[in-house]
Every structure is written in C-alpha cells, then in structure tokens.
Amino acid sequence: MANFVEIKRLSEHVGEEVTVKGWIYNKRSSGKIKFLILRDGTGYLQCIVFKGNVSEEVFELSGNLAQESSVSVKGKVKAEPRAVGGYELDCTDVELIHQSQEYPITPKEHGIEFLIDHRHLWIRSKKQVAILKIRHRIIKAIRDFFDDRGFTLFDPPIITPNAVEGTSTLFETEYFDLGKAYLTQSGQLYAEAGALALGKVYTFGPTFRAEKSKTRRHLTEFWMVEPEVAFYDLNDDMDLAEEFIEYVVQTVLKDMKVELEILERDTTSLEKVIRPFPRVSYTDAVEILKKKGHEFEWGNDFGGADETIVSEEFDRPVLIHRYPAEVKAFYMKRDPEDSSLALAVDMIAPEGYGEIIGGSQREDDLDELLKRIKEHNLPQEFFEWYLDLRRYGSVPHSGFGLGLERTVSWICGLDHLREAIPFPRMIYRNTP
C-alpha cells in the first residue's frame, strides 16, 4: 500500500497524522504562518505551516516553494469548512521532491493560443481538471448504461478500406501493397454486423473527420459511442436515445456537483433533461424556422444556426426526425409513407450546443441498398461484406452515434470543444 493519503480521503483521517504528496497550486504568507495549497489530482488541500511547529529549514523551504513544485507534507488532519476542500493539514514537516522552474501559466489571464500551446500544463488548472473528471464520469455513465441493459461492447477497426459516407472528409493513408486505406469516420457499419450477431452492441472509440471546419463544434479527432440494435425501428431508436441522454445527464448532476460548481455551470437547463423529449419532423422544424423569420429552403440540411433556432423553442433536447433522403447517408432506410424522406433522427442539445446524436433506421432490403450504393457512386466491391448482412438473415435494425466531446462541452457549458478532450486536434493544430 502507498505510504501517503489522497486528499479526497482525508475525511477518513481526521485527527490523525498523515503524509500527503502533491504539487503546490498556490501559496501565501502571514507572518509566522505559511499557507500552502496543495493539489494531488483528487482534490485541493490547505496546508498550514506554523513557524513554531516545524524546523527553521522547513519553514524557510515553505516560503521558497515555486508554483507546481512537488512536495511531500506531513501533519495532522482537521476539518475546516472554510478551507478549500473542507479540510486542513497542520504541518509538522515539508519535504521537497522537485523545485519547479518558473511556471509559464500564472494566475493572470492568458490568451487561448498560449494556453493551447501549453495544453500539457493547462490541464493541471482547476477548471480543466474539473472538465476532465466530468468527461471521465460521462464515459463511465455511457458504459454503465449500455452494459446494464445487455449490450455487448463491439470494437470496430480504426483503419478501413472504404468510407461510411464518402471519402471527401477522410484521412487517407497508403496501406502496404493493398492501396489506399482510411482512418475511420464511424464504426457504424461494423456495429451493424455486430448487432446481427449479438443482438445489441455498442462501439466506443476514436473517429476522424477531415472536415475543413474551424467552428467551435468541430474537431478532426474525437470519440464516439454508437449503439446498434437488431429488430429496432426508428421509434425504438428515439426511445433509446432519450433514455440514454437522460441517464448520462442526471448521473453527472448527481455525482459531479463539486466539479460543476468549479466550472460555475448553471445547471437549471440540465435539470430539465427528463423524458419525454419533444419530437418534431424535419418539415415541422422548417416551419419553426420560417415562423421565426429565418430564411430556409425545404430540402437543405440544417446548419448550426438553424439547429440553435429550432432548439430555442424547447427547454430540453429536441429530436428532429424524417429528413430529406437526399441530405442523408446511403444506408438510411426510406420512410415507407414518403420515399423522399429518410428514417433519420438528430438530437439537438439546448443552449446552442447543436447536434449531439445522429441516427437512423438502417436499410435492411438488399435491392434497395444496392440501389443507394449506385446512386451515391460508391464502389460496391468494398461493401460486399456489408451487403452480406442483407443476404443472410436481414432484419430491421437501428442505431445512432453520440459525439463525446460535444456532450462534454454541453454538460460543462464550454465555449469550444477544444477543452472537452485532453489534447485537441483541429485543422490548424496537431500539437502538443
């Protein structure tokens, strides 16, 4: 066992002498007392170094510690509601592990480019730690949701021979003697194979989109979770999406109160994320835009501004379904009541955060799918394995994809996706 105590576990050691190891987050002095704020990744702790309780060398060291120096401190734990974290350490010893050089990220304001250049250090700051902890809890909630409902995790390949939705936004590479290959933009096609083998599956991993977009809603590398379920139609798919988002949001509200407070996140909107969610057709959404004086032509796909205007009509996420088939992917099933429409659905988050889920009922008819592949000028030979899913025991099936970073950004109330992932990749940045 480790010979030190994590800050988050100090409540179990009140009145005891313990050792805590971490980094100097901040410090101040008041005569014969030095106040050291220590962080260790689990929390923050105020350490009181009183001149009368330590050696002269330790007292002098405490005054010379630079920001982010690593230390080991020993002392008695006491409850102190006014202190950061609710506990203090009356120090009897401070041992220097490493004296930090002049730390570049100081309490003063820094420009975003400077912070992104120093992302490897920026992630140590209080708000960034809170975001990354919430991201972790969202990931666990995602896994718990699907695991507890009988889904099997199904890992698709990251290197693929073909695109899911065309090659215009794919990262291309040469794959030995086999020619071109691509970094995956979705695990969905493979998830469909998994669903027809296992019934209910979900994929969860990195995906890549070479979109030349500089908006706050786009990254070139991001994480996506994609459930796929055999025998589900579009309505079943929407029911699953609602239950899923409600579970994730309510879990974070329950378990991450401290981190949401650090981010100063107004949770009023999140508290309203309770089923049922409003559902409107694409056509009804177009009418909402027109009634609000927004010019929009039926048949176009929605942009970020359009999604925001529609979402402002509702106090929780809204599901927009049955889009024009022309603006949706080849694998989406047509509406049997109107073949110009695809049985597709997007979930739009409130507060201007845009689409967080995109899904559909998949085309399960072999002849129809062949027709779509030809209409989209896709190479049929690369999809023969996918067509086999319609040749051998085809059934209605549906699924969706949720972008993790967009979800983190929404729940945390962030201005840009770059803070929702440890090391963001954008069209103008692939470092650090």
C-alpha positions in Angstrom: 0.0 0.0 0.0 1.1 3.6 -0.6 2.6 5.4 2.3 0.6 8.5 1.8 -3.1 9.6 1.7 -5.0 11.0 -1.2 -6.7 14.4 -0.5 -10.1 13.0 -1.3 -9.8 10.5 1.5 -8.8 12.9 4.3 -12.3 12.8 5.7 -11.3 9.2 6.9 -8.3 10.5 8.8 -9.5 13.5 10.9 -7.3 13.8 14.0 -4.6 11.6 12.5 -1.1 12.4 11.3 -0.8 11.6 7.7 1.5 12.2 4.7 0.1 13.8 1.5 2.0 14.1 -1.7 1.3 16.6 -4.5 2.1 19.9 -6.2 2.0 23.5 -5.0 -1.1 25.0 -6.6 -0.8 28.3 -4.7 0.6 29.8 -1.5 0.6 32.9 0.7 2.2 34.1 3.9 1.0 35.8 7.0 3.9 36.5 9.4 4.8 33.3 11.2 2.4 31.2 9.1 2.7 29.9 5.5 -0.4 28.7 3.7 0.3 26.1 1.0 -2.5 25.0 -1.3 -1.6 21.5 -2.4 -3.2 19.6 -5.3 -2.8 15.9 -6.0 -5.3 15.2 -8.8 -8.0 14.1 -6.3 -8.6 17.4 -4.7 -7.1 20.5 -3.1 -5.8 20.9 0.5 -4.7 23.9 2.6 -1.5 23.1 4.5 -0.7 25.3 7.5 3.0 25.7 8.2 3.4 27.4 11.6 6.9 28.5 12.4 6.7 27.1 15.9 5.7 23.6 14.7 8.5 23.0 12.2 12.2 23.4 11.9 13.7 26.6 10.7 14.8 24.8 7.4 11.2 23.6 6.7 9.7 27.0 7.4 12.2 28.6 5.0 11.6 26.0 2.4 7.9 26.5 2.6 8.3 30.2 1.7 10.6 29.4 -1.3 8.4 26.8 -3.0 7.6 27.7 -6.5 4.2 27.1 -8.2 3.9 23.4 -9.3 6.8 22.3 -7.1 6.2 18.7 -6.0 6.3 18.0 -2.3 5.5 15.6 0.5 3.9 17.1 3.5 3.2 15.5 6.9 0.8 16.7 9.5 -2.5 16.3 11.5 -5.8 16.4 9.6 -8.5 18.7 10.9 -12.0 19.6 9.5 -12.2 23.2 8.4 -15.4 24.1 6.4 -13.9 27.4 5.3 -10.9 25.8 3.8 -10.7 24.6 0.2 -11.9 21.0 0.2 -13.2 21.3 3.7 -10.0 20.1 5.5 -6.7 21.4 6.6 -3.3 19.9 7.4 -1.4 21.3 10.4 2.1 20.5 9.1 4.9 19.1 11.0 7.2 18.5 8.0 7.5 19.5 4.4 9.9 17.6 2.1 10.8 18.9 -1.4 10.6 16.4 -4.2 11.3 18.8 -7.0 11.6 22.5 -7.2 9.7 23.7 -10.2 11.2 26.2 -12.6 9.3 29.4 -13.4 5.9 28.0 -14.3 4.5 29.6 -17.5 0.8 29.5 -16.6 0.3 32.0 -13.8 -3.0 33.2 -12.2 -3.1 36.1 -14.6 -5.1 35.9 -17.9 -3.5 34.1 -20.8 -4.6 34.1 -24.5 -6.2 30.9 -25.8 -3.4 30.2 -28.2 -0.9 30.4 -25.4 -3.0 28.0 -23.3 -3.4 25.5 -26.2 0.4 25.7 -26.9 0.8 24.7 -23.2 -2.1 22.3 -23.1 0.2 19.7 -21.4 0.4 22.1 -18.4 -3.0 23.8 -18.8 -4.7 20.5 -18.0 -3.4 20.9 -14.4 -5.6 24.0 -13.8 -8.6 23.7 -11.6 -11.3 24.2 -14.3 -9.5 21.8 -16.8 -9.2 19.2 -14.1 -13.0 19.6 -13.4 -13.8 19.2 -17.1 -11.6 16.1 -17.5 -13.2 14.5 -14.4 -16.7 15.2 -15.8 -15.6 13.7 -19.1 -14.4 10.6 -17.2 -17.8 10.3 -15.4 -19.7 10.7 -18.7 -17.7 7.9 -20.2 -18.4 5.6 -17.2 -22.1 6.5 -17.4 -22.1 5.7 -21.1 -20.6 2.3 -20.4 -22.8 1.6 -17.4 -25.9 2.5 -19.3 -25.2 0.0 -22.2 -23.6 -2.7 -20.0 -26.6 -2.7 -17.6 -29.0 -3.1 -20.5 -27.5 -6.1 -22.0 -25.4 -4.5 -24.8 -22.1 -6.0 -25.8 -19.1 -3.8 -26.4 -18.0 -4.4 -30.0 -14.7 -2.9 -31.2 -14.6 -1.9 -34.9 -11.4 -1.3 -36.9 -9.9 2.2 -37.0 -8.3 1.5 -40.4 -10.9 0.8 -43.0 -10.9 0.2 -46.8 -13.8 2.4 -47.5 -15.8 5.4 -46.2 -19.1 5.3 -44.4 -20.4 8.4 -46.0 -18.0 9.2 -48.9 -14.2 9.9 -48.9 -14.3 13.7 -49.0 -13.7 14.1 -45.3 -11.4 11.1 -44.6 -7.8 10.9 -43.7 -6.1 8.8 -46.3 -3.1 6.6 -46.0 -1.2 4.0 -48.1 -1.7 0.5 -46.7 1.2 -1.6 -47.7 0.5 -3.3 -51.1 -3.3 -3.0 -50.8 -3.5 0.6 -51.9 -5.4 3.3 -50.1 -7.0 2.9 -46.6 -8.7 5.4 -44.4 -9.0 6.4 -40.7 -12.5 5.6 -39.6 -15.1 8.2 -39.5 -17.6 5.9 -37.8 -17.8 2.3 -36.5 -21.4 2.0 -37.5 -21.2 -0.3 -40.5 -19.3 -2.8 -38.4 -21.7 -2.3 -35.5 -24.5 -3.5 -37.8 -22.6 -6.7 -38.3 -22.2 -6.9 -34.5 -25.9 -6.4 -33.9 -26.9 -9.2 -36.3 -24.5 -11.5 -34.4 -25.1 -10.3 -30.8 -28.5 -8.5 -30.9 -27.5 -5.4 -29.0 -24.0 -3.9 -29.3 -22.2 -0.6 -28.9 -18.9 0.7 -30.2 -16.9 3.3 -28.4 -13.7 4.7 -29.7 -11.8 7.5 -31.6 -13.1 8.6 -35.0 -11.6 11.0 -37.5 -13.1 13.6 -39.8 -11.0 15.7 -42.2 -13.6 18.5 -42.4 -12.0 21.9 -43.1 -14.1 23.5 -40.4 -13.0 26.0 -37.8 -16.2 26.2 -35.8 -16.4 25.6 -32.0 -18.3 22.4 -32.7 -15.6 20.6 -34.8 -12.5 18.5 -34.0 -10.6 16.4 -36.5 -10.2 13.6 -33.9 -13.0 12.8 -31.4 -14.6 10.0 -29.6 -18.0 8.5 -30.5 -20.3 5.9 -29.0 -22.5 4.0 -31.4 -25.2 1.6 -30.2 -26.9 -0.7 -32.8 -29.9 -2.9 -32.1 -31.5 -5.7 -34.1 -35.3 -5.5 -34.6 -35.4 -1.8 -33.6 -37.3 0.7 -35.8 -36.9 4.5 -35.7 -39.2 5.0 -32.8 -37.4 2.4 -30.8 -34.1 4.2 -31.7 -35.5 7.5 -30.5 -36.7 5.9 -27.2 -33.2 4.5 -26.6 -31.6 7.9 -27.3 -33.9 9.7 -24.9 -33.4 7.2 -22.1 -29.6 7.3 -22.7 -29.2 11.1 -22.6 -31.4 11.4 -19.6 -29.3 8.8 -17.7 -26.0 10.4 -18.6 -27.0 14.0 -17.7 -28.8 13.0 -14.5 -25.8 10.9 -13.4 -23.4 13.8 -13.9 -25.7 16.1 -12.0 -25.8 13.7 -9.1 -22.2 12.7 -8.9 -20.2 15.7 -10.1 -21.7 18.6 -8.1 -18.3 19.9 -7.0 -16.8 19.9 -10.5 -19.9 21.7 -11.9 -19.6 24.3 -9.2 -15.9 24.9 -10.1 -17.0 25.4 -13.7 -19.7 27.8 -12.5 -22.1 25.8 -14.6 -25.8 26.9 -14.3 -27.4 23.5 -14.1 -31.0 24.8 -14.5 -31.2 23.7 -18.1 -29.6 20.3 -17.4 -32.1 19.6 -14.6 -34.8 19.7 -17.2 -33.3 16.9 -19.2 -36.0 14.4 -18.3 -38.0 12.2 -20.6 -40.1 12.6 -22.7 -38.2 14.9 -25.1 -40.0 16.8 -27.8 -40.0 15.2 -31.2 -40.6 17.2 -34.4 -40.4 16.2 -38.0 -37.9 17.9 -40.3 -40.8 19.6 -42.1 -42.2 20.9 -38.8 -38.7 22.2 -37.9 -38.5 24.1 -41.2 -41.9 25.7 -40.3 -40.4 26.8 -36.9 -37.6 28.5 -38.7 -39.9 30.3 -41.1 -42.2 31.5 -38.3 -39.2 33.0 -36.6 -38.3 34.9 -39.8 -35.3 32.7 -40.7 -34.9 32.0 -44.4 -34.6 28.3 -45.1 -35.4 26.2 -48.1 -37.0 22.8 -47.6 -34.6 20.1 -48.7 -31.4 21.6 -47.3 -29.6 20.2 -44.3 -29.6 22.2 -41.1 -26.6 24.2 -40.1 -25.5 25.1 -36.6 -27.5 28.3 -36.6 -30.6 26.5 -37.9 -30.4 23.9 -35.1 -30.0 26.6 -32.5 -33.1 28.5 -33.6 -35.2 25.3 -33.5 -33.8 24.2 -30.1 -34.7 27.6 -28.6 -38.4 26.5 -28.8 -37.8 23.8 -26.2 -36.5 23.5 -22.7 -34.7 20.2 -23.2 -33.1 18.3 -26.1 -35.3 18.0 -29.2 -35.4 15.1 -31.6 -35.8 16.1 -35.3 -36.7 13.1 -37.5 -37.5 12.2 -41.1 -35.1 14.3 -43.0 -35.0 14.6 -46.8 -33.3 11.4 -48.0 -31.1 13.5 -50.4 -29.1 15.0 -47.5 -28.7 11.8 -45.6 -26.4 8.8 -45.9 -27.0 5.9 -48.3 -27.6 3.3 -45.5 -30.6 5.1 -44.1 -34.0 3.5 -44.8 -36.6 5.4 -46.7 -39.9 6.3 -45.0 -42.5 3.8 -46.4 -45.1 6.5 -46.3 -42.9 9.0 -48.2 -39.9 7.7 -50.1 -38.4 11.2 -50.3 -37.8 11.1 -46.6 -35.2 9.0 -44.6 -36.0 7.4 -41.3 -33.3 9.5 -39.7 -33.1 11.4 -36.4 -30.8 14.0 -34.9 -30.9 15.1 -31.3 -30.2 18.8 -30.8 -29.0 19.9 -27.4 -30.3 23.1 -25.9 -28.4 26.3 -25.2 -26.9 26.4 -28.7 -24.8 23.3 -28.4 -26.2 21.7 -31.6 -26.4 18.1 -32.7 -25.2 15.6 -30.1 -26.8 12.5 -31.6 -27.3 11.4 -35.2 -29.1 8.1 -36.0 -31.5 6.2 -38.2 -33.2 3.0 -39.0 -30.9 1.2 -41.5 -31.9 0.0 -44.9 -32.4 -3.8 -44.5 -33.6 -4.6 -48.0 -30.7 -5.8 -50.3 -32.1 -4.4 -53.5 -32.8 -1.0 -52.0 -29.3 -0.9 -50.5 -27.7 -1.8 -53.8 -29.7 1.0 -55.5 -28.4 3.5 -52.9 -24.8 2.5 -53.3 -25.1 3.0 -57.0 -26.8 6.4 -56.6 -24.0 7.6 -54.3 -21.3 6.3 -56.7 -19.8 4.1 -54.1 -17.6 1.1 -55.0 -19.8 -1.9 -54.5 -16.8 -4.3 -54.1 -15.8 -2.7 -50.8 -19.3 -3.1 -49.5 -19.9 -6.8 -50.4 -19.3 -7.8 -46.7 -21.9 -5.1 -45.7 -24.4 -6.4 -48.3 -24.0 -9.9 -46.9 -25.7 -8.7 -43.8 -28.8 -8.3 -46.0 -28.3 -11.6 -47.8 -28.2 -13.7 -44.7 -30.9 -13.1 -42.1 -31.6 -9.4 -42.6 -33.8 -7.8 -40.1 -35.0 -4.2 -39.3 -32.3 -2.6 -37.2 -31.4 0.9 -35.9 -28.7 2.8 -34.1 -27.2 6.2 -33.5 -23.9 7.9 -32.8 -23.2 10.3 -30.0 -20.2 12.6 -30.1 -18.5 12.5 -26.7 -16.8 15.9 -26.9 -20.0 17.7 -27.9 -21.7 16.1 -25.0 -18.9 17.0 -22.6 -19.0 20.6 -24.0 -22.7 20.9 -23.5 -22.9 19.4 -20.0 -19.9 21.5 -18.8 -21.1 24.7 -20.5 -17.9 25.2 -22.6 -17.4 27.7 -25.4 -15.3 25.3 -27.5 -14.8 21.6 -28.0 -11.0 22.1 -27.6 -11.4 21.9 -23.8 -13.5 18.8 -23.9 -10.6 16.5 -24.8 -7.1 16.3 -23.3 -5.2 17.1 -26.5 -7.5 18.6 -29.2 -6.8 18.1 -32.8 -8.1 20.8 -35.2 -7.4 21.7 -38.8 -4.8 24.3 -37.7 -3.3 22.3 -34.8 -1.8 18.8 -34.2 0.4 19.7 -31.2 1.3 19.3 -28.4 
